[in-house]
Amino acid sequence: MVIQMEKTYYIATLVFAWFITVSLFVFSFFAFKLTYYFFGVLILLICIAATMVNILLFRNIKKQPQKE
């Protein structure tokens, strides 16, 4: 069973997720700049995972059949 969300919810979720991902990249940049390498790498790995999830969500939006 596949749960279908309305396209507006997908777009809102995707925009919010990209906002969080960009924020994490900024935190990672400043962690490296302040020589907190462990936290920088940890946040960078989370950023990479978040980016993959965002791409999968975007592909899911494109595959979703159009309602008439």
Backbone bond lengths (Angstrom), bond angles and torsions (degrees), N, CA, C in turn:
res aa  C-N    CA-C-N  psi(-1)  N-CA   C-N-CA  omega(-1)  CA-C   N-CA-C  phi
1 M - - - 1.454 - - 1.524 108.84 -
2 V 1.308 116.01 125.09 1.461 121.49 -179.70 1.519 108.28 -105.90
3 I 1.310 115.55 128.00 1.464 120.21 178.39 1.520 108.21 -87.93
4 Q 1.310 116.30 125.59 1.456 121.93 -179.71 1.522 110.03 -100.26
5 M 1.307 116.45 125.53 1.459 120.46 173.76 1.518 107.99 -100.11
6 E 1.309 115.01 158.64 1.452 117.89 174.83 1.518 108.96 -70.63
7 K 1.321 115.53 153.05 1.459 120.52 -175.65 1.526 111.72 -62.47
8 T 1.322 117.96 -31.73 1.459 121.11 179.03 1.519 110.82 -61.93
9 Y 1.324 117.27 -40.91 1.461 120.77 178.98 1.526 111.08 -67.19
10 Y 1.331 116.83 -38.45 1.456 120.04 176.24 1.528 110.74 -60.52
11 I 1.320 116.01 -46.67 1.463 120.00 -177.90 1.520 110.77 -65.59
12 A 1.329 117.66 -42.47 1.465 120.61 178.51 1.528 110.70 -63.33
13 T 1.319 116.86 -41.71 1.463 120.71 178.14 1.519 110.87 -64.01
14 L 1.323 116.66 -41.83 1.459 120.91 -179.41 1.523 111.68 -65.89
15 V 1.326 117.65 -42.96 1.468 120.85 178.86 1.524 110.22 -63.43
16 F 1.310 117.10 -45.26 1.462 120.82 179.46 1.526 110.83 -63.62
17 A 1.332 117.36 -39.95 1.464 121.13 179.77 1.527 111.29 -65.61
18 W 1.342 117.55 -40.59 1.467 119.51 177.78 1.520 111.10 -67.15
19 F 1.325 117.51 -35.15 1.467 120.98 176.71 1.531 110.29 -61.89
20 I 1.319 116.43 -44.11 1.466 120.61 178.44 1.526 110.66 -66.11
21 T 1.328 117.72 -40.32 1.458 121.19 -179.65 1.524 111.41 -63.22
22 V 1.319 116.92 -44.24 1.468 120.31 178.12 1.525 110.12 -63.58
23 S 1.317 117.31 -40.18 1.469 120.64 177.63 1.526 111.01 -61.79
24 L 1.320 117.14 -40.67 1.461 120.21 177.89 1.524 111.69 -64.90
25 F 1.338 117.31 -37.81 1.462 119.79 176.04 1.527 111.06 -62.50
26 V 1.325 117.08 -38.91 1.469 120.78 177.64 1.528 110.16 -64.93
27 F 1.329 117.38 -45.04 1.468 120.39 177.57 1.529 110.91 -60.82
28 S 1.328 116.72 -40.20 1.456 120.54 178.99 1.525 110.81 -64.11
29 F 1.318 117.25 -42.33 1.465 121.58 178.48 1.524 110.84 -58.69
30 F 1.325 116.49 -47.40 1.459 119.32 -178.75 1.527 112.13 -72.00
31 A 1.318 117.99 -27.78 1.464 120.05 175.07 1.529 110.03 -64.82
32 F 1.342 116.61 -42.47 1.463 119.29 176.26 1.523 111.11 -67.07
33 K 1.318 116.42 -39.61 1.465 120.46 -178.92 1.532 111.40 -64.37
34 L 1.329 117.04 -34.15 1.465 121.49 179.29 1.533 112.27 -90.09
35 T 1.313 116.57 11.27 1.478 126.00 178.75 1.530 113.74 61.94
36 Y 1.321 117.28 32.34 1.463 121.81 169.79 1.526 107.37 -97.18
37 Y 1.326 115.47 74.69 1.459 120.32 -171.30 1.525 112.93 -65.68
38 F 1.318 117.54 -38.89 1.467 119.97 -179.73 1.528 110.64 -60.76
39 F 1.334 116.43 -47.73 1.464 119.94 179.75 1.525 111.19 -68.07
40 G 1.324 116.49 -34.75 1.461 120.21 177.19 1.513 112.01 -61.87
41 V 1.329 116.36 -45.64 1.468 120.65 179.39 1.522 110.25 -67.13
42 L 1.320 116.78 -42.14 1.463 120.67 179.97 1.533 111.21 -61.29
43 I 1.313 116.38 -47.15 1.467 119.93 179.36 1.522 110.38 -67.09
44 L 1.332 117.64 -36.02 1.461 120.72 178.29 1.530 111.15 -63.79
45 L 1.329 117.66 -39.89 1.468 120.55 176.43 1.530 111.19 -64.30
46 I 1.323 116.43 -39.32 1.467 120.14 176.40 1.526 109.94 -64.12
47 C 1.334 116.89 -38.53 1.472 121.15 178.57 1.524 111.41 -62.93
48 I 1.318 115.97 -42.60 1.466 119.82 179.66 1.528 110.19 -63.70
49 A 1.324 116.86 -43.17 1.465 120.19 177.82 1.528 110.94 -64.20
50 A 1.327 117.40 -41.13 1.465 120.80 179.22 1.523 111.03 -65.00
51 T 1.318 116.94 -37.87 1.463 120.38 177.79 1.525 110.78 -64.17
52 M 1.328 117.12 -41.45 1.466 120.14 177.69 1.526 111.36 -62.50
53 V 1.319 116.78 -42.30 1.467 120.38 178.88 1.524 110.26 -64.43
54 N 1.332 117.37 -39.96 1.461 120.41 178.52 1.524 111.28 -63.23
55 I 1.322 116.93 -40.57 1.464 120.35 178.74 1.528 110.39 -65.85
56 L 1.334 117.32 -42.05 1.467 119.91 177.75 1.527 111.64 -63.39
57 L 1.324 117.09 -39.32 1.460 120.70 177.88 1.527 110.64 -64.86
58 F 1.335 116.77 -40.21 1.465 120.41 178.30 1.524 110.81 -63.82
59 R 1.326 117.12 -41.35 1.467 119.90 177.41 1.525 110.95 -64.45
60 N 1.331 116.77 -35.93 1.456 121.23 178.72 1.527 110.50 -65.17
61 I 1.318 116.95 -37.15 1.466 120.54 177.59 1.522 109.94 -64.36
62 K 1.340 116.63 -42.81 1.462 120.11 -177.91 1.525 111.97 -67.44
63 K 1.356 117.82 -32.40 1.461 121.33 -179.08 1.521 113.03 -78.67
64 Q 1.326 116.45 -20.46 1.463 120.52 -174.23 1.533 110.20 -63.41
65 P 1.330 116.95 131.37 1.468 119.16 179.65 1.528 111.06 -67.03
66 Q 1.314 114.88 146.03 1.461 120.73 -179.37 1.522 110.17 -78.34
67 K 1.336 115.89 133.75 1.462 120.58 175.80 1.524 108.68 -85.60
68 E 1.302 115.18 144.42 1.468 119.27 179.54 1.496 111.28 -105.82
